[in-house]
Amino acid sequence: MKLLVRHQTVYRYDASAGRVAMRLKLMPVNTPAQTVLDWQVSVNGDVLSDFRPNSYGEMETIWIRRDRQDHAVIVAEGLVETRETHGVVGAPVSRVNPLYYLRETALTRASNGIAAMARATPEGDGPLARLHALSAAVIDAVGYRTGVTTSATTAAQAFALGAGVCQDHAQIFIAGARSLGIPARYVSGYLLAGDGSELHETHGWAEALVPELGWVGFDPSNRVCVTERYLRVASGLDADEAAPIRGTITVAGDISIDADVRIAQADDGVEERQLQRQQQQSIPPSDAQH
């Protein structure tokens, strides 16, 4: 499957920002499940060419501006061919020992309830089956509901609430897996909805280390291992570390953020035409005037 993606994020500031520094993890890399055919990232129309591999074997860059400005438009777009591997992404190039992913963070610390849920999963059929059971247990315990959690909500808080979104489900799964001694990490990326509807935001899921298979992707929100409809971009110990965009802005006044993701399947023979059409989509007039 070939996926076309256009991910635009617009930052607007009430007053001109004196300094903007952003860490961008918006450049996907090749894995057994995906091959990047064409991809670029731009900020305010300038294409960034200084992405470098980090210790996770993924690409990132730091964008810094010190001149005063009242907006920043970040666009990541391209074409990626994905393959069905039943969730197995193997062992991408990394300088990090897998045991590092047993480390808990404030967002992924397992509560007594999460640990008990994980321990209750059957272990007789091996770690892969147990992780499938854990993924199902997460969504059974925490229903999908928008508007009840935020990016700062911890796994323990969402579990106690019994509701959340993909970030919460992934972080609860990670907390549960680590409590069982299984390395697990958060993954951010894109998902082509199976029902044909359009998602206009990034998606989050988890990967756990399975002996003899390597890293395997689990999406508790959708009760599946990841498929060819998933496009992997970045990973980390939790959602904050795996965020595609993180930054600091020196500004007096409020900041607004407007993000939009467009993803579609490309038909053979028309990829270039579709890619060009996506890249020519204009940014909102209010931004173009700045």
C-alpha positions in Angstrom: 0.0 0.0 0.0 1.2 3.5 -0.8 0.2 6.3 1.5 0.2 10.0 0.8 0.4 12.2 3.8 0.3 16.0 4.4 0.6 17.1 8.0 0.4 20.8 8.7 0.8 22.5 12.0 0.3 26.2 12.4 1.5 28.1 15.5 0.1 31.6 16.0 1.3 34.1 18.6 -0.7 37.1 20.0 2.6 39.1 20.0 5.7 38.6 18.0 7.9 35.8 19.3 11.5 36.8 20.1 12.9 33.2 20.0 11.4 29.9 18.8 13.2 26.6 19.2 11.5 23.4 18.1 12.6 19.8 18.0 11.0 18.1 15.0 10.5 14.4 14.7 8.6 14.5 11.4 10.9 12.4 9.1 9.9 8.7 8.9 12.6 6.1 8.3 12.6 2.8 6.5 11.6 -0.3 8.5 10.6 -3.8 7.5 7.1 -2.5 7.4 7.6 0.7 5.4 9.8 2.4 2.7 9.9 6.1 2.4 9.6 7.0 -1.3 9.4 10.8 -1.1 9.3 13.1 2.0 10.1 16.6 3.0 9.5 18.9 6.0 9.3 22.7 5.7 8.8 25.6 8.1 7.3 28.8 6.7 8.0 27.5 3.2 11.7 26.7 3.8 12.6 23.0 3.3 14.7 21.6 6.1 17.6 19.4 5.1 19.5 19.0 8.3 17.7 16.0 9.8 20.1 13.6 11.6 19.6 10.2 13.2 19.2 10.1 16.9 20.1 7.3 19.4 16.8 5.5 18.5 17.8 5.3 14.9 15.1 7.9 13.9 15.5 11.3 12.3 15.1 14.6 14.1 16.3 18.2 13.8 16.2 21.4 15.8 14.7 24.5 14.2 15.6 27.9 15.8 14.6 31.4 14.9 15.6 34.5 16.8 13.9 37.1 14.7 10.5 38.4 15.7 7.5 36.6 14.1 3.9 36.0 14.8 3.4 32.6 13.2 5.1 29.3 12.2 3.7 26.9 9.6 5.3 23.4 9.7 4.4 21.0 6.9 5.5 17.4 6.6 4.4 15.6 3.4 5.3 12.7 1.2 4.7 9.2 -0.1 5.5 6.0 1.8 5.0 2.4 0.7 3.8 0.2 3.6 3.7 -3.6 3.9 1.7 -6.0 6.0 4.0 -7.5 8.6 1.3 -8.3 11.2 2.7 -5.7 13.5 6.3 -6.9 13.4 8.8 -4.1 12.9 11.8 -6.1 13.9 14.9 -4.3 15.3 15.4 -0.9 13.6 18.9 0.5 13.9 19.3 1.9 17.4 22.1 2.6 19.9 19.7 2.1 22.8 19.7 -1.1 24.8 16.2 -2.6 24.7 16.2 -2.8 28.6 16.1 1.0 28.5 12.5 0.7 27.6 11.7 -0.8 31.0 12.2 2.7 32.5 9.0 4.3 33.7 8.2 8.0 33.3 5.7 10.2 35.0 3.2 9.5 32.1 3.8 5.8 32.1 4.1 4.9 35.7 2.0 1.8 36.5 -0.6 2.2 39.2 -1.6 -0.8 41.4 -4.7 -1.2 39.2 -2.7 -1.2 35.9 -0.2 -3.7 37.4 -3.0 -6.0 38.6 -4.6 -5.9 35.2 -1.3 -6.9 33.6 -0.7 -9.7 36.0 -4.2 -11.1 35.4 -3.4 -11.8 31.7 -2.6 -15.4 31.0 1.1 -16.2 30.5 0.9 -19.9 29.5 0.8 -19.2 25.7 3.9 -17.1 25.6 4.7 -13.3 25.6 3.1 -12.5 22.3 -0.3 -14.0 23.3 0.0 -12.3 26.7 0.6 -8.9 25.0 -2.5 -9.4 22.8 -4.4 -10.1 26.0 -3.0 -7.0 27.6 -4.0 -4.9 24.6 -7.6 -6.2 24.8 -7.7 -5.7 28.6 -6.7 -2.0 28.2 -9.6 -1.1 25.9 -12.0 -3.2 27.9 -11.1 -1.2 31.0 -10.7 2.2 29.4 -13.3 3.1 26.9 -12.5 5.4 24.0 -13.8 8.9 24.7 -12.6 12.2 23.5 -12.4 15.4 25.6 -11.9 13.8 29.0 -8.1 13.6 29.0 -5.2 15.9 27.9 -1.7 15.4 26.7 -0.6 15.8 30.4 -2.9 13.0 31.6 -0.9 10.0 33.0 -1.6 6.4 32.4 -2.7 6.0 36.0 -5.1 8.9 35.8 -6.7 7.6 32.6 -7.0 4.1 34.0 -8.7 5.4 37.1 -11.0 7.5 35.0 -11.9 4.6 32.7 -11.9 6.7 29.6 -9.4 8.2 27.2 -8.0 8.3 23.7 -5.2 6.6 21.8 -2.4 8.3 23.8 -4.0 7.0 27.0 -4.5 3.5 25.8 -1.0 3.2 24.5 0.6 4.6 27.7 -1.5 2.2 29.9 -0.4 -0.7 27.7 3.2 0.4 28.0 2.9 0.7 31.8 1.3 -2.7 32.0 3.9 -4.3 29.8 6.8 -2.8 31.7 5.3 -4.0 35.0 5.6 -7.5 33.6 9.3 -7.0 32.7 8.6 -6.5 29.0 10.3 -3.5 27.3 7.7 -1.2 25.6 7.7 2.2 23.9 5.3 4.8 22.6 5.0 5.4 18.8 3.6 8.4 17.0 2.6 8.4 13.3 -0.3 8.3 11.0 -3.3 5.9 10.4 -5.4 5.5 7.3 -8.8 4.7 8.7 -10.1 1.3 7.6 -13.7 2.6 7.2 -12.6 5.2 4.6 -13.2 8.1 6.9 -10.6 10.7 7.3 -8.5 11.3 10.4 -7.2 14.8 10.8 -4.6 14.2 13.5 -1.6 12.1 14.3 -2.1 8.7 15.9 -0.4 7.0 18.8 0.2 3.3 19.6 2.7 1.1 21.4 5.5 -1.3 20.5 6.7 -4.2 22.8 9.7 -6.4 22.5 8.9 -10.0 21.8 11.7 -12.6 21.9 12.6 -13.9 18.4 10.3 -11.4 16.7 11.7 -8.1 17.9 9.5 -5.1 18.3 5.8 -5.6 17.6 3.2 -2.8 17.3 0.0 -2.9 19.3 -2.9 -0.5 18.9 -5.2 -1.1 21.9 -7.6 1.7 20.7 -8.4 -0.4 17.6 -7.9 -3.8 19.1 -5.2 -4.8 16.5 -1.5 -5.2 15.9 -0.5 -2.4 13.5 -1.1 -3.1 9.8 -0.1 -1.6 6.4 -2.4 1.3 7.2 0.0 2.6 9.8 2.9 4.9 9.0 5.5 5.0 11.8 7.3 8.3 12.4 8.9 8.5 15.9 9.1 6.7 19.2 10.1 7.3 22.9 9.5 6.3 26.4 6.1 8.1 26.4 3.9 10.3 24.3 5.8 13.4 25.2 9.2 12.1 24.1 7.7 10.6 20.8 5.8 13.8 19.9 6.4 14.9 16.3 6.8 18.5 17.4 8.1 19.9 20.7 9.4 23.4 21.4 9.9 26.5 23.4 8.7 29.9 22.4 9.6 33.2 24.0 6.4 35.4 23.6 4.2 37.7 25.6 0.6 36.6 25.1 -1.3 33.5 24.1 -0.2 30.8 21.6 -2.7 28.9 19.4 -2.0 25.7 17.6 -3.9 24.3 14.7 -2.9 20.9 13.3 -4.3 19.0 10.4 -3.4 15.6 8.9 -4.5 14.4 5.4 -3.7 10.8 4.5 -4.9 8.9 1.5 -4.0 5.7 -0.4 -2.2 6.3 -3.7 -3.1 4.3 -6.7 -0.3 2.9 -8.8 0.6 5.2 -11.7 -0.9 8.3 -10.2 1.3 8.9 -7.1 3.2 11.8 -8.6 0.1 13.6 -9.7 -1.6 13.1 -6.3 1.6 14.1 -4.4 1.8 17.3 -6.5 -1.8 18.1 -5.8 -1.3 17.6 -2.1 1.8 19.8 -2.1 0.0 22.6 -3.9 -2.7 22.8 -1.3 -2.4 26.3 0.0 -2.1 27.3 3.6 -5.1 29.3 5.0 -5.2 32.8 3.6 -4.7 34.3 7.1 -1.3 32.6 7.2 -0.3 33.3 3.7 -0.6 37.0 4.3 2.1 37.0 7.0 
